[in-house]
């Protein structure tokens, strides 16, 4: 299988409104997704594997994202939380 992930669909309303703590910070809009046509793809943050962040965002995975995704602990023994959303962010 090319993308062996959860296979769950996501509604656009949930993508926009669900809390980052439960849904994750990787989001897109319906307009952005449709504009990418056949190149469009998206997955839940918790479904990302090594290399998916770079494939999706075109840049290296930040350490805090990797730690949240893998459950790795920081220097104080804590797993970093997802950043809090700012007003108007998706």
KEGU-70942 format. One record per residue: residue in three letters; x, y, z of N, C-alpha, C in turn. Coordinates in steps of 0.05 Angstrom, whole numbers, plus 5000, padded with zeros to 4 digits. Atoms other than C-alpha are relative to their C-alpha. Layout:
<r><res>ALA</res><n_X>X</n_X><n_Y>Y</n_Y><n_Z>Z</n_Z><ca_X>X</ca_X><ca_Y>Y</ca_Y><ca_Z>Z</ca_Z><c_X>X</c_X><c_Y>Y</c_Y><c_Z>Z</c_Z></r>
...
end
This chain:
<r><res>UNK</res><n_X>5017</n_X><n_Y>4976</n_Y><n_Z>5000</n_Z><ca_X>5000</ca_X><ca_Y>5000</ca_Y><ca_Z>5000</ca_Z><c_X>5018</c_X><c_Y>5025</c_Y><c_Z>5000</c_Z></r>
<r><res>UNK</res><n_X>4984</n_X><n_Y>4976</n_Y><n_Z>5003</n_Z><ca_X>5028</ca_X><ca_Y>5068</ca_Y><ca_Z>4981</ca_Z><c_X>5000</c_X><c_Y>5017</c_Y><c_Z>5025</c_Z></r>
<r><res>UNK</res><n_X>5003</n_X><n_Y>4984</n_Y><n_Z>4976</n_Z><ca_X>5002</ca_X><ca_Y>5104</ca_Y><ca_Z>5043</ca_Z><c_X>4987</c_X><c_Y>4984</c_Y><c_Z>5022</c_Z></r>
<r><res>UNK</res><n_X>5011</n_X><n_Y>5018</n_Y><n_Z>4980</n_Z><ca_X>4993</ca_X><ca_Y>5054</ca_Y><ca_Z>5099</ca_Z><c_X>4994</c_X><c_Y>5015</c_Y><c_Z>5026</c_Z></r>
<r><res>UNK</res><n_X>5006</n_X><n_Y>4984</n_Y><n_Z>4977</n_Z><ca_X>4961</ca_X><ca_Y>5102</ca_Y><ca_Z>5149</ca_Z><c_X>4972</c_X><c_Y>4992</c_Y><c_Z>5010</c_Z></r>
<r><res>UNK</res><n_X>5025</n_X><n_Y>5007</n_Y><n_Z>4988</n_Z><ca_X>4894</ca_X><ca_Y>5104</ca_Y><ca_Z>5186</ca_Z><c_X>4977</c_X><c_Y>4997</c_Y><c_Z>4979</c_Z></r>
<r><res>UNK</res><n_X>5021</n_X><n_Y>5002</n_Y><n_Z>5020</n_Z><ca_X>4851</ca_X><ca_Y>5113</ca_Y><ca_Z>5123</ca_Z><c_X>4975</c_X><c_Y>5014</c_Y><c_Z>5007</c_Z></r>
<r><res>UNK</res><n_X>5024</n_X><n_Y>4985</n_Y><n_Z>4992</n_Z><ca_X>4801</ca_X><ca_Y>5157</ca_Y><ca_Z>5160</ca_Z><c_X>4997</c_X><c_Y>5025</c_Y><c_Z>4983</c_Z></r>
<r><res>UNK</res><n_X>5006</n_X><n_Y>4975</n_Y><n_Z>5013</n_Z><ca_X>4768</ca_X><ca_Y>5213</ca_Y><ca_Z>5123</ca_Z><c_X>4996</c_X><c_Y>5022</c_Y><c_Z>5021</c_Z></r>
<r><res>UNK</res><n_X>5004</n_X><n_Y>4977</n_Y><n_Z>4982</n_Z><ca_X>4764</ca_X><ca_Y>5282</ca_Y><ca_Z>5154</ca_Z><c_X>4982</c_X><c_Y>5020</c_Y><c_Z>4987</c_Z></r>
<r><res>UNK</res><n_X>5017</n_X><n_Y>4979</n_Y><n_Z>5011</n_Z><ca_X>4710</ca_X><ca_Y>5333</ca_Y><ca_Z>5144</ca_Z><c_X>5013</c_X><c_Y>5027</c_Y><c_Z>5003</c_Z></r>
<r><res>UNK</res><n_X>4987</n_X><n_Y>4974</n_Y><n_Z>5000</n_Z><ca_X>4731</ca_X><ca_Y>5404</ca_Y><ca_Z>5129</ca_Z><c_X>4992</c_X><c_Y>5016</c_Y><c_Z>5024</c_Z></r>
<r><res>UNK</res><n_X>5008</n_X><n_Y>4986</n_Y><n_Z>4976</n_Z><ca_X>4691</ca_X><ca_Y>5431</ca_Y><ca_Z>5187</ca_Z><c_X>5017</c_X><c_Y>4991</c_Y><c_Z>5024</c_Z></r>
<r><res>UNK</res><n_X>4983</n_X><n_Y>5011</n_Y><n_Z>4979</n_Z><ca_X>4729</ca_X><ca_Y>5385</ca_Y><ca_Z>5235</ca_Z><c_X>5029</c_X><c_Y>5010</c_Y><c_Z>4997</c_Z></r>
<r><res>UNK</res><n_X>4972</n_X><n_Y>4991</n_Y><n_Z>5005</n_Z><ca_X>4795</ca_X><ca_Y>5405</ca_Y><ca_Z>5203</ca_Z><c_X>5003</c_X><c_Y>5028</c_Y><c_Z>5010</c_Z></r>
<r><res>UNK</res><n_X>4999</n_X><n_Y>4972</n_Y><n_Z>4992</n_Z><ca_X>4779</ca_X><ca_Y>5478</ca_Y><ca_Z>5218</ca_Z><c_X>4996</c_X><c_Y>5004</c_Y><c_Z>5030</c_Z></r>
<r><res>UNK</res><n_X>5009</n_X><n_Y>4994</n_Y><n_Z>4973</n_Z><ca_X>4748</ca_X><ca_Y>5472</ca_Y><ca_Z>5287</ca_Z><c_X>5012</c_X><c_Y>4982</c_Y><c_Z>5022</c_Z></r>
<r><res>UNK</res><n_X>4991</n_X><n_Y>5019</n_Y><n_Z>4980</n_Z><ca_X>4778</ca_X><ca_Y>5412</ca_Y><ca_Z>5323</ca_Z><c_X>5025</c_X><c_Y>5011</c_Y><c_Z>5015</c_Z></r>
<r><res>UNK</res><n_X>4977</n_X><n_Y>4990</n_Y><n_Z>4984</n_Z><ca_X>4827</ca_X><ca_Y>5429</ca_Y><ca_Z>5380</ca_Z><c_X>5026</c_X><c_Y>4988</c_Y><c_Z>4990</c_Z></r>
<r><res>UNK</res><n_X>4973</n_X><n_Y>5010</n_Y><n_Z>5008</n_Z><ca_X>4901</ca_X><ca_Y>5422</ca_Y><ca_Z>5362</ca_Z><c_X>5009</c_X><c_Y>4978</c_Y><c_Z>5018</c_Z></r>
<r><res>UNK</res><n_X>4991</n_X><n_Y>5020</n_Y><n_Z>4981</n_Z><ca_X>4911</ca_X><ca_Y>5380</ca_Y><ca_Z>5424</ca_Z><c_X>4990</c_X><c_Y>4972</c_Y><c_Z>4992</c_Z></r>
<r><res>UNK</res><n_X>5011</n_X><n_Y>5026</n_Y><n_Z>5008</n_Z><ca_X>4866</ca_X><ca_Y>5325</ca_Y><ca_Z>5396</ca_Z><c_X>5004</c_X><c_Y>4994</c_Y><c_Z>4971</c_Z></r>
<r><res>UNK</res><n_X>4999</n_X><n_Y>5003</n_Y><n_Z>5029</n_Z><ca_X>4870</ca_X><ca_Y>5336</ca_Y><ca_Z>5321</ca_Z><c_X>5028</c_X><c_Y>5002</c_Y><c_Z>4989</c_Z></r>
<r><res>UNK</res><n_X>4973</n_X><n_Y>4995</n_Y><n_Z>5010</n_Z><ca_X>4942</ca_X><ca_Y>5359</ca_Y><ca_Z>5313</ca_Z><c_X>5001</c_X><c_Y>5027</c_Y><c_Z>4986</c_Z></r>
<r><res>UNK</res><n_X>4996</n_X><n_Y>4973</n_Y><n_Z>5012</n_Z><ca_X>4971</ca_X><ca_Y>5420</ca_Y><ca_Z>5280</ca_Z><c_X>5002</c_X><c_Y>4999</c_Y><c_Z>4969</c_Z></r>
<r><res>UNK</res><n_X>4998</n_X><n_Y>5003</n_Y><n_Z>5029</n_Z><ca_X>4976</ca_X><ca_Y>5393</ca_Y><ca_Z>5208</ca_Z><c_X>4972</c_X><c_Y>5003</c_Y><c_Z>4989</c_Z></r>
<r><res>UNK</res><n_X>5026</n_X><n_Y>4994</n_Y><n_Z>5011</n_Z><ca_X>4918</ca_X><ca_Y>5424</ca_Y><ca_Z>5172</ca_Z><c_X>5002</c_X><c_Y>5012</c_Y><c_Z>4972</c_Z></r>
<r><res>UNK</res><n_X>5002</n_X><n_Y>4987</n_Y><n_Z>5026</n_Z><ca_X>4896</ca_X><ca_Y>5448</ca_Y><ca_Z>5104</ca_Z><c_X>4972</c_X><c_Y>5011</c_Y><c_Z>4998</c_Z></r>
<r><res>UNK</res><n_X>5027</n_X><n_Y>4991</n_Y><n_Z>5006</n_Z><ca_X>4836</ca_X><ca_Y>5484</ca_Y><ca_Z>5075</ca_Z><c_X>4990</c_X><c_Y>4985</c_Y><c_Z>4976</c_Z></r>
<r><res>UNK</res><n_X>5012</n_X><n_Y>5013</n_Y><n_Z>5024</n_Z><ca_X>4788</ca_X><ca_Y>5456</ca_Y><ca_Z>5024</ca_Z><c_X>5011</c_X><c_Y>5013</c_Y><c_Z>4975</c_Z></r>
<r><res>UNK</res><n_X>4990</n_X><n_Y>4986</n_Y><n_Z>5023</n_Z><ca_X>4811</ca_X><ca_Y>5510</ca_Y><ca_Z>4976</ca_Z><c_X>5028</c_X><c_Y>4993</c_Y><c_Z>4993</c_Z></r>
<r><res>UNK</res><n_X>4972</n_X><n_Y>5007</n_Y><n_Z>5005</n_Z><ca_X>4885</ca_X><ca_Y>5495</ca_Y><ca_Z>4985</ca_Z><c_X>5002</c_X><c_Y>4971</c_Y><c_Z>4989</c_Z></r>
<r><res>UNK</res><n_X>5000</n_X><n_Y>5028</n_Y><n_Z>5008</n_Z><ca_X>4872</ca_X><ca_Y>5420</ca_Y><ca_Z>4979</ca_Z><c_X>4992</c_X><c_Y>4997</c_Y><c_Z>4971</c_Z></r>
<r><res>UNK</res><n_X>5011</n_X><n_Y>5002</n_Y><n_Z>5027</n_Z><ca_X>4831</ca_X><ca_Y>5428</ca_Y><ca_Z>4915</ca_Z><c_X>5019</c_X><c_Y>5013</c_Y><c_Z>4980</c_Z></r>
<r><res>UNK</res><n_X>4982</n_X><n_Y>4986</n_Y><n_Z>5018</n_Z><ca_X>4882</ca_X><ca_Y>5476</ca_Y><ca_Z>4885</ca_Z><c_X>5024</c_X><c_Y>4982</c_Y><c_Z>4992</c_Z></r>
<r><res>UNK</res><n_X>4977</n_X><n_Y>5017</n_Y><n_Z>5006</n_Z><ca_X>4936</ca_X><ca_Y>5422</ca_Y><ca_Z>4888</ca_Z><c_X>4992</c_X><c_Y>4976</c_Y><c_Z>4982</c_Z></r>
<r><res>UNK</res><n_X>5011</n_X><n_Y>5020</n_Y><n_Z>5018</n_Z><ca_X>4891</ca_X><ca_Y>5376</ca_Y><ca_Z>4846</ca_Z><c_X>5011</c_X><c_Y>4972</c_Y><c_Z>5006</c_Z></r>
<r><res>UNK</res><n_X>4991</n_X><n_Y>5027</n_Y><n_Z>4996</n_Z><ca_X>4923</ca_X><ca_Y>5307</ca_Y><ca_Z>4837</ca_Z><c_X>5024</c_X><c_Y>4997</c_Y><c_Z>5019</c_Z></r>
<r><res>UNK</res><n_X>4977</n_X><n_Y>5001</n_Y><n_Z>4981</n_Z><ca_X>4983</ca_X><ca_Y>5325</ca_Y><ca_Z>4880</ca_Z><c_X>4992</c_X><c_Y>5004</c_Y><c_Z>5029</c_Z></r>
<r><res>UNK</res><n_X>5009</n_X><n_Y>4994</n_Y><n_Z>4973</n_Z><ca_X>4940</ca_X><ca_Y>5339</ca_Y><ca_Z>4941</ca_Z><c_X>5001</c_X><c_Y>4974</c_Y><c_Z>5017</c_Z></r>
<r><res>UNK</res><n_X>5002</n_X><n_Y>5021</n_Y><n_Z>4980</n_Z><ca_X>4948</ca_X><ca_Y>5296</ca_Y><ca_Z>5003</ca_Z><c_X>5001</c_X><c_Y>5013</c_Y><c_Z>5027</c_Z></r>
<r><res>UNK</res><n_X>5001</n_X><n_Y>4991</n_Y><n_Z>4972</n_Z><ca_X>4939</ca_X><ca_Y>5304</ca_Y><ca_Z>5078</ca_Z><c_X>4998</c_X><c_Y>4975</c_Y><c_Z>5017</c_Z></r>
<r><res>UNK</res><n_X>5004</n_X><n_Y>5021</n_Y><n_Z>4980</n_Z><ca_X>4944</ca_X><ca_Y>5260</ca_Y><ca_Z>5139</ca_Z><c_X>5001</c_X><c_Y>5012</c_Y><c_Z>5028</c_Z></r>
<r><res>UNK</res><n_X>4999</n_X><n_Y>4992</n_Y><n_Z>4972</n_Z><ca_X>4935</ca_X><ca_Y>5265</ca_Y><ca_Z>5214</ca_Z><c_X>5028</c_X><c_Y>5002</c_Y><c_Z>5009</c_Z></r>
<r><res>UNK</res><n_X>4973</n_X><n_Y>4997</n_Y><n_Z>4988</n_Z><ca_X>4996</ca_X><ca_Y>5289</ca_Y><ca_Z>5252</ca_Z><c_X>5008</c_X><c_Y>4974</c_Y><c_Z>5013</c_Z></r>
<r><res>UNK</res><n_X>4992</n_X><n_Y>5025</n_Y><n_Z>4987</n_Z><ca_X>4994</ca_X><ca_Y>5224</ca_Y><ca_Z>5292</ca_Z><c_X>5005</c_X><c_Y>4977</c_Y><c_Z>4981</c_Z></r>
<r><res>UNK</res><n_X>4995</n_X><n_Y>5021</n_Y><n_Z>5020</n_Z><ca_X>4997</ca_X><ca_Y>5183</ca_Y><ca_Z>5228</ca_Z><c_X>5027</c_X><c_Y>5004</c_Y><c_Z>4985</c_Z></r>
<r><res>UNK</res><n_X>4975</n_X><n_Y>4995</n_Y><n_Z>5013</n_Z><ca_X>5062</ca_X><ca_Y>5216</ca_Y><ca_Z>5204</ca_Z><c_X>5021</c_X><c_Y>4980</c_Y><c_Z>5008</c_Z></r>
<r><res>UNK</res><n_X>4976</n_X><n_Y>5016</n_Y><n_Z>4995</n_Z><ca_X>5123</ca_X><ca_Y>5171</ca_Y><ca_Z>5198</ca_Z><c_X>5024</c_X><c_Y>5016</c_Y><c_Z>4992</c_Z></r>
<r><res>UNK</res><n_X>4976</n_X><n_Y>4986</n_Y><n_Z>5007</n_Z><ca_X>5195</ca_X><ca_Y>5191</ca_Y><ca_Z>5188</ca_Z><c_X>4999</c_X><c_Y>5008</c_Y><c_Z>4971</c_Z></r>
<r><res>UNK</res><n_X>4999</n_X><n_Y>4991</n_Y><n_Z>5027</n_Z><ca_X>5201</ca_X><ca_Y>5233</ca_Y><ca_Z>5125</ca_Z><c_X>4974</c_X><c_Y>5013</c_Y><c_Z>4990</c_Z></r>
<r><res>UNK</res><n_X>5025</n_X><n_Y>4988</n_Y><n_Z>5009</n_Z><ca_X>5127</ca_X><ca_Y>5252</ca_Y><ca_Z>5120</ca_Z><c_X>4999</c_X><c_Y>5030</c_Y><c_Z>5004</c_Z></r>
<r><res>UNK</res><n_X>5000</n_X><n_Y>4971</n_Y><n_Z>4995</n_Z><ca_X>5137</ca_X><ca_Y>5321</ca_Y><ca_Z>5150</ca_Z><c_X>5014</c_X><c_Y>5014</c_Y><c_Z>4977</c_Z></r>
<r><res>UNK</res><n_X>4985</n_X><n_Y>4988</n_Y><n_Z>5022</n_Z><ca_X>5189</ca_X><ca_Y>5338</ca_Y><ca_Z>5097</ca_Z><c_X>4985</c_X><c_Y>4998</c_Y><c_Z>4974</c_Z></r>
<r><res>UNK</res><n_X>5016</n_X><n_Y>5003</n_Y><n_Z>5024</n_Z><ca_X>5145</ca_X><ca_Y>5310</ca_Y><ca_Z>5042</ca_Z><c_X>4976</c_X><c_Y>5019</c_Y><c_Z>5000</c_Z></r>
<r><res>UNK</res><n_X>5024</n_X><n_Y>4983</n_Y><n_Z>4998</n_Z><ca_X>5085</ca_X><ca_Y>5351</ca_Y><ca_Z>5066</ca_Z><c_X>5007</c_X><c_Y>5029</c_Y><c_Z>4999</c_Z></r>
<r><res>UNK</res><n_X>4994</n_X><n_Y>4971</n_Y><n_Z>4997</n_Z><ca_X>5117</ca_X><ca_Y>5417</ca_Y><ca_Z>5085</ca_Z><c_X>5024</c_X><c_Y>5009</c_Y><c_Z>4984</c_Z></r>
<r><res>UNK</res><n_X>4976</n_X><n_Y>4992</n_Y><n_Z>5016</n_Z><ca_X>5181</ca_X><ca_Y>5415</ca_Y><ca_Z>5042</ca_Z><c_X>5023</c_X><c_Y>5010</c_Y><c_Z>5017</c_Z></r>
<r><res>UNK</res><n_X>4978</n_X><n_Y>4992</n_Y><n_Z>4983</n_Z><ca_X>5226</ca_X><ca_Y>5427</ca_Y><ca_Z>5102</ca_Z><c_X>5004</c_X><c_Y>4979</c_Y><c_Z>5022</c_Z></r>
<r><res>UNK</res><n_X>4993</n_X><n_Y>5020</n_Y><n_Z>4979</n_Z><ca_X>5259</ca_X><ca_Y>5387</ca_Y><ca_Z>5158</ca_Z><c_X>4980</c_X><c_Y>5001</c_Y><c_Z>5023</c_Z></r>
<r><res>UNK</res><n_X>5018</n_X><n_Y>5002</n_Y><n_Z>4977</n_Z><ca_X>5216</ca_X><ca_Y>5364</ca_Y><ca_Z>5216</ca_Z><c_X>5012</c_X><c_Y>5013</c_Y><c_Z>5024</c_Z></r>
<r><res>UNK</res><n_X>4990</n_X><n_Y>4988</n_Y><n_Z>4975</n_Z><ca_X>5224</ca_X><ca_Y>5409</ca_Y><ca_Z>5277</ca_Z><c_X>5002</c_X><c_Y>4980</c_Y><c_Z>5023</c_Z></r>
<r><res>UNK</res><n_X>4996</n_X><n_Y>5019</n_Y><n_Z>4978</n_Z><ca_X>5249</ca_X><ca_Y>5374</ca_Y><ca_Z>5339</ca_Z><c_X>4975</c_X><c_Y>4998</c_Y><c_Z>5018</c_Z></r>
<r><res>UNK</res><n_X>5023</n_X><n_Y>5002</n_Y><n_Z>4982</n_Z><ca_X>5187</ca_X><ca_Y>5392</ca_Y><ca_Z>5380</ca_Z><c_X>4977</c_X><c_Y>4984</c_Y><c_Z>4986</c_Z></r>
<r><res>UNK</res><n_X>5020</n_X><n_Y>5016</n_Y><n_Z>5014</n_Z><ca_X>5141</ca_X><ca_Y>5362</ca_Y><ca_Z>5326</ca_Z><c_X>5008</c_X><c_Y>4971</c_Y><c_Z>5001</c_Z></r>
<r><res>UNK</res><n_X>4990</n_X><n_Y>5027</n_Y><n_Z>4998</n_Z><ca_X>5184</ca_X><ca_Y>5299</ca_Y><ca_Z>5324</ca_Z><c_X>4995</c_X><c_Y>4988</c_Y><c_Z>5028</c_Z></r>
<r><res>UNK</res><n_X>5004</n_X><n_Y>5010</n_Y><n_Z>4972</n_Z><ca_X>5181</ca_X><ca_Y>5293</ca_Y><ca_Z>5400</ca_Z><c_X>4971</c_X><c_Y>4994</c_Y><c_Z>5006</c_Z></r>
<r><res>UNK</res><n_X>5029</n_X><n_Y>5005</n_Y><n_Z>4996</n_Z><ca_X>5105</ca_X><ca_Y>5300</ca_Y><ca_Z>5401</ca_Z><c_X>4991</c_X><c_Y>4976</c_Y><c_Z>4984</c_Z></r>
<r><res>UNK</res><n_X>5008</n_X><n_Y>5023</n_Y><n_Z>5017</n_Z><ca_X>5097</ca_X><ca_Y>5251</ca_Y><ca_Z>5343</ca_Z><c_X>5010</c_X><c_Y>4973</c_Y><c_Z>5011</c_Z></r>
<r><res>UNK</res><n_X>4988</n_X><n_Y>5026</n_Y><n_Z>4991</n_Z><ca_X>5143</ca_X><ca_Y>5198</ca_Y><ca_Z>5373</ca_Z><c_X>4996</c_X><c_Y>4995</c_Y><c_Z>5030</c_Z></r>
<r><res>UNK</res><n_X>5002</n_X><n_Y>5003</n_Y><n_Z>4971</n_Z><ca_X>5128</ca_X><ca_Y>5210</ca_Y><ca_Z>5446</ca_Z><c_X>5026</c_X><c_Y>5003</c_Y><c_Z>5015</c_Z></r>
<r><res>UNK</res><n_X>4974</n_X><n_Y>4996</n_Y><n_Z>4988</n_Z><ca_X>5201</ca_X><ca_Y>5227</ca_Y><ca_Z>5459</ca_Z><c_X>4998</c_X><c_Y>5022</c_Y><c_Z>5022</c_Z></r>
<r><res>UNK</res><n_X>5000</n_X><n_Y>4981</n_Y><n_Z>4978</n_Z><ca_X>5216</ca_X><ca_Y>5266</ca_Y><ca_Z>5522</ca_Z><c_X>5020</c_X><c_Y>5022</c_Y><c_Z>4996</c_Z></r>
<r><res>UNK</res><n_X>4980</n_X><n_Y>4978</n_Y><n_Z>5001</n_Z><ca_X>5250</ca_X><ca_Y>5334</ca_Y><ca_Z>5527</ca_Z><c_X>5020</c_X><c_Y>4998</c_Y><c_Z>5023</c_Z></r>
<r><res>UNK</res><n_X>4979</n_X><n_Y>5000</n_Y><n_Z>4979</n_Z><ca_X>5307</ca_X><ca_Y>5351</ca_Y><ca_Z>5574</ca_Z><c_X>4989</c_X><c_Y>4998</c_Y><c_Z>5028</c_Z></r>
<r><res>UNK</res><n_X>5013</n_X><n_Y>5001</n_Y><n_Z>4974</n_Z><ca_X>5258</ca_X><ca_Y>5357</ca_Y><ca_Z>5632</ca_Z><c_X>4983</c_X><c_Y>4975</c_Y><c_Z>5004</c_Z></r>
<r><res>UNK</res><n_X>5016</n_X><n_Y>5025</n_Y><n_Z>4999</n_Z><ca_X>5226</ca_X><ca_Y>5289</ca_Y><ca_Z>5617</ca_Z><c_X>4971</c_X><c_Y>5003</c_Y><c_Z>4992</c_Z></r>
<r><res>UNK</res><n_X>5027</n_X><n_Y>4995</n_Y><n_Z>5008</n_Z><ca_X>5163</ca_X><ca_Y>5319</ca_Y><ca_Z>5588</ca_Z><c_X>4998</c_X><c_Y>4997</c_Y><c_Z>4969</c_Z></r>
<r><res>UNK</res><n_X>5006</n_X><n_Y>5001</n_Y><n_Z>5029</n_Z><ca_X>5131</ca_X><ca_Y>5306</ca_Y><ca_Z>5520</ca_Z><c_X>4988</c_X><c_Y>5028</c_Y><c_Z>4993</c_Z></r>
<r><res>UNK</res><n_X>5010</n_X><n_Y>4974</n_Y><n_Z>5007</n_Z><ca_X>5121</ca_X><ca_Y>5374</ca_Y><ca_Z>5486</ca_Z><c_X>4971</c_X><c_Y>4999</c_Y><c_Z>4991</c_Z></r>
<r><res>UNK</res><n_X>5027</n_X><n_Y>4998</n_Y><n_Z>5009</n_Z><ca_X>5049</ca_X><ca_Y>5396</ca_Y><ca_Z>5476</ca_Z><c_X>4999</c_X><c_Y>5015</c_Y><c_Z>4973</c_Z></r>
<r><res>UNK</res><n_X>5004</n_X><n_Y>4985</n_Y><n_Z>5025</n_Z><ca_X>5022</ca_X><ca_Y>5422</ca_Y><ca_Z>5410</ca_Z><c_X>4997</c_X><c_Y>5029</c_Y><c_Z>5006</c_Z></r>
<r><res>UNK</res><n_X>5003</n_X><n_Y>4972</n_Y><n_Z>4995</n_Z><ca_X>5027</ca_X><ca_Y>5497</ca_Y><ca_Z>5404</ca_Z><c_X>4970</c_X><c_Y>5008</c_Y><c_Z>5001</c_Z></r>
<r><res>UNK</res><n_X>5027</n_X><n_Y>4989</n_Y><n_Z>4998</n_Z><ca_X>4964</ca_X><ca_Y>5536</ca_Y><ca_Z>5422</ca_Z><c_X>4993</c_X><c_Y>5015</c_Y><c_Z>4975</c_Z></r>
<r><res>UNK</res><n_X>5007</n_X><n_Y>4985</n_Y><n_Z>5024</n_Z><ca_X>4926</ca_X><ca_Y>5563</ca_Y><ca_Z>5362</ca_Z><c_X>4998</c_X><c_Y>5029</c_Y><c_Z>5005</c_Z></r>
<r><res>UNK</res><n_X>5003</n_X><n_Y>4972</n_Y><n_Z>4999</n_Z><ca_X>4928</ca_X><ca_Y>5636</ca_Y><ca_Z>5347</ca_Z><c_X>4973</c_X><c_Y>5007</c_Y><c_Z>4987</c_Z></r>
<r><res>UNK</res><n_X>5025</n_X><n_Y>4992</n_Y><n_Z>5012</n_Z><ca_X>4865</ca_X><ca_Y>5674</ca_Y><ca_Z>5329</ca_Z><c_X>5002</c_X><c_Y>5001</c_Y><c_Z>4970</c_Z></r>
<r><res>UNK</res><n_X>5000</n_X><n_Y>5000</n_Y><n_Z>5029</n_Z><ca_X>4847</ca_X><ca_Y>5663</ca_Y><ca_Z>5257</ca_Z><c_X>5016</c_X><c_Y>4978</c_Y><c_Z>4987</c_Z></r>
<r><res>UNK</res><n_X>4984</n_X><n_Y>5021</n_Y><n_Z>5012</n_Z><ca_X>4894</ca_X><ca_Y>5604</ca_Y><ca_Z>5247</ca_Z><c_X>4983</c_X><c_Y>4976</c_Y><c_Z>4995</c_Z></r>
<r><res>UNK</res><n_X>5014</n_X><n_Y>5025</n_Y><n_Z>5006</n_Z><ca_X>4871</ca_X><ca_Y>5539</ca_Y><ca_Z>5217</ca_Z><c_X>5018</c_X><c_Y>4977</c_Y><c_Z>5009</c_Z></r>
end
